[in-house]
């Protein structure tokens, strides 16, 4: 059984979002964060909590690995969480995940977007938050950590070029 909740409520609704900033269709955690629960008796270790960032792009690679199916076909952006679910000792390299929301056919760089690694999150290419000490995304630390903001901005530009290359 795999369950994943929606990511934030919309304006005008009484939604509890655990003190996270934003709501659905915003780049802050209140609009992008979602929990997932996985259960497969005899295969997944019960009560395992994964403290690494993950996203919807990880679902397919995880299910394929758990079912013993070789991923054949187009390159996938996600990675399998199966080693974490199994409790394997694994060197899990940090990575950056990207979100963007827009209406229409022409996405715009740094509009309604975020780049997030395990600790930091860059919103719209300018606001930087240290999620380890500020999960409510209230204190922009881009002036104190310009090198991290610049790195996430550069990664966002590369991601945007990649996903835009197949549009149209």
C-alpha positions in Angstrom: 0.0 0.0 0.0 1.3 3.4 -0.9 -0.4 6.6 0.2 0.5 10.2 -0.4 -1.5 13.2 0.6 -2.1 16.4 -1.3 0.3 19.3 -1.1 -1.3 22.2 0.7 -4.8 23.7 0.7 -6.0 26.5 -1.5 -6.9 30.1 -0.5 -10.1 30.5 1.4 -10.1 27.0 2.9 -9.4 26.2 6.6 -6.4 24.0 6.1 -3.9 22.9 8.8 -0.4 23.0 7.4 1.7 22.6 10.6 3.0 26.2 10.6 4.5 25.9 7.1 4.5 29.0 5.0 2.3 29.2 1.9 -0.4 27.1 0.4 -1.1 25.1 -2.8 0.4 26.8 -5.9 3.1 28.5 -3.9 6.8 27.5 -3.8 7.0 27.4 0.0 6.6 24.2 2.0 3.0 24.8 2.8 2.3 24.4 -0.9 4.8 21.7 -1.9 5.3 19.4 1.1 3.5 16.1 1.2 3.8 13.0 3.4 3.8 9.5 2.0 3.2 6.2 3.8 4.4 2.8 2.4 3.4 -0.6 3.7 4.4 -4.0 2.3 4.5 -6.7 5.1 7.5 -9.0 4.8 9.3 -6.6 2.4 9.5 -3.2 4.0 10.8 -2.7 7.5 7.9 -1.5 9.7 8.0 2.0 11.3 10.9 3.1 9.1 11.2 6.9 9.0 13.2 8.3 6.2 14.8 11.7 6.9 16.1 12.3 3.4 14.3 14.6 1.0 12.3 12.8 -1.6 9.6 13.7 -4.2 7.0 12.3 -6.5 9.7 11.6 -9.0 11.0 8.9 -6.7 7.8 6.8 -6.7 8.3 5.0 -10.0 12.0 4.1 -9.5 11.2 2.9 -6.0 8.2 0.7 -7.1 10.2 -0.7 -10.0 13.1 -1.7 -7.7 10.8 -3.1 -5.0 9.1 -5.3 -7.6 12.4 -6.4 -9.1 11.7 -4.7 -12.4 14.6 -3.3 -14.4 14.0 0.3 -15.4 14.2 0.2 -19.2 13.2 3.3 -21.2 13.5 7.0 -20.8 15.8 8.5 -18.2 14.0 9.1 -14.9 14.8 12.1 -12.7 13.9 10.3 -9.5 15.9 7.7 -7.6 14.8 4.6 -5.8 14.1 5.0 -2.1 14.1 1.1 -1.7 17.5 1.0 0.1 16.2 3.5 2.7 13.0 1.6 3.2 14.9 -1.7 3.6 17.2 0.0 6.2 20.3 -0.8 4.1 23.5 1.0 5.0 23.8 3.3 2.1 25.8 6.4 1.3 22.9 8.7 0.3 24.4 11.7 -1.5 22.6 15.1 -1.1 20.7 16.2 -4.2 18.6 19.2 -5.3 14.9 18.8 -6.1 13.0 21.4 -8.1 9.4 22.6 -8.1 7.7 25.1 -10.3 4.1 26.1 -10.7 2.7 28.3 -13.5 -0.3 28.7 -15.7 0.0 28.7 -19.5 2.4 27.1 -21.9 5.5 29.2 -21.3 7.3 28.6 -18.0 9.4 31.5 -16.8 12.8 31.0 -15.1 12.6 31.8 -11.3 8.8 32.3 -11.3 6.9 30.4 -8.6 9.8 27.9 -8.3 12.1 26.5 -5.7 15.3 24.5 -5.6 15.8 22.5 -2.4 18.5 20.3 -1.1 18.6 18.5 2.3 19.2 21.7 4.2 18.6 24.8 2.1 15.8 26.0 -0.2 16.0 28.8 -2.7 12.6 30.4 -3.7 12.2 32.3 -7.0 15.9 32.5 -7.4 16.4 35.0 -4.6 15.1 34.0 -1.1 17.2 31.4 0.7 16.0 29.5 3.7 17.9 27.2 6.1 15.2 24.6 6.6 17.2 22.9 9.4 16.8 25.9 11.7 13.8 27.7 9.9 11.3 25.2 8.6 8.6 27.9 8.6 10.7 29.8 5.9 10.6 33.1 7.7 14.2 34.3 7.6 15.9 34.9 4.3 19.6 34.0 4.7 20.7 34.8 1.1 22.8 37.7 2.3 24.6 35.5 4.9 25.0 32.5 2.5 25.4 34.0 -1.0 27.5 31.1 -2.2 24.7 28.6 -1.4 22.1 30.9 -3.1 24.4 31.2 -6.2 24.9 27.4 -6.4 21.1 26.7 -6.2 20.4 29.4 -8.7 22.9 27.8 -11.1 21.4 24.4 -10.6 17.9 25.8 -11.2 19.1 27.4 -14.5 20.5 24.0 -15.6 17.3 22.2 -14.6 15.1 24.8 -16.4 17.2 24.4 -19.6 16.9 20.6 -19.4 13.1 20.5 -18.8 12.4 23.3 -21.3 14.4 21.6 -24.1 11.6 19.2 -24.9 8.7 21.7 -24.8 6.9 22.6 -28.0 
